């Protein structure tokens, strides 16, 4: 009986301490507004390159361009460019191969939004 009573007294003492004012207010729940997804991604083949353009409404800091490929049976999204504009030229590509891309927006906090639909194109030879 003494152990149980001592435990409750200890709990009451610890509960009375609380957080002091020197630490400020308690943390507030963070509300995150999801970024809109880049839309209308288009790929224009070039000489050993592919030019990408897309539309995006809303706030963003930059965009990440991904190249898509298969590693065994798994689809891999590998970043190949970061840009502040709504276009990118991916160069040094092997001619006559199909390349697929997607794009995502990144906000000022570094949070990345959803990736766009993928688009594919074949790079030309020189």
N, C-alpha and C positions, 0 to 999 in steps of 0.2 A: 504494500500500500504506500509505503514511504517513497519508493522509486517512482511510482506513477505520479504522486503529488509533486515531487521534486521536478519531474519532467515538465508538468504543466506550468509550474512556477517559472522554470527556465524559459519555456516558450513565451509566456506572458512578458517576461523581462526583455527578451530579444525583440518581440513585436513592438514594444514601446519605443525602441530606439529609432526605427524608421530611417528615412534619408534626410540628412541635414540640408539646410538652405544653401550651403557652400557649393553643393554639386548642381544646383539649378533644378529646374523642373524635371519631372519624369519624362522619359522619351515618348514622343508622339508617334503613332502609327504612320508609316510612310505611304503616301498614295502615289502610285506611278501611273502616268498616262502613257499607254502603249503607243509606240510610233506607228505611223501609217506605213504600209508596205509599198515599196516602189512598184509602179505599174507601167504597162505598155513597153516592156523591155524589148528592144529590137537589136538585131545583130546584122551588120553590113560587112560582108567579106572584103578583104583587101589583099594586097600582096604580102603573104606570110604574116598577115595580121587580121584582126576582126575588130571593127568599131562598134561599140555598144552605146546605146542611148536609152533613157528611160524618163518617166515623169514621176514626180513626188510632190505631194502637198503636205504641208505641215513643217514643224521645226526639225532640224537635223544639224549635226556638226560635220558629218562626213558619210560617205558610203563605202562599203566593202564589196568588192567584186570577187565572186567565187568562180573557179573553174570546177566542173563536175566530171568525175570519172569513176570507173569501177575498179575496186581492188578486190579481186576474187568475185564474190557475189554481193559485196557491200558498196553502196554509193558513197563516194567521198566528196566533200565540199572543201576545196583547198583555196584559201584566199590568194589572189594574184595581184590585187591593186586596191589602194585606198585613195579616194578622191573627194574633193569638196564640191565638185560639179556633178551634173546629171549625165555625164558621158565619160567614156574611157576607151582607149585604144590598147588592145592586148597584142603585142608584137612577138617576134621571134618564134612564130608557130610553124610547124611542119606543114607544107602545102598538101592539099588533097586529103586532109584528115578532118573529120567533123569534130568540132569543139562545142561544148555546152556550158552556159554560164547562168548565174543568178546574182542578184544584188540585194543587199540589206542596208538600211539606214542605221546610223549611230547617233545618239543624242549627246548633249554637252556633258552628261554624267558618265558617258562611256557605255550606256545601255544599248544593246543591239536589238533592233526590231525583227519582225519576220522577214524571211527571204522572199524575193519575188518568184514568180513562175520562171521556169528555165526557158532559155531560148538557145537554139543551136545554129551553127553555120560552118561552112567549109572554107578554109583559107586557100587563097589562090597562090600559084607559084609566081616567081618574078617574071 
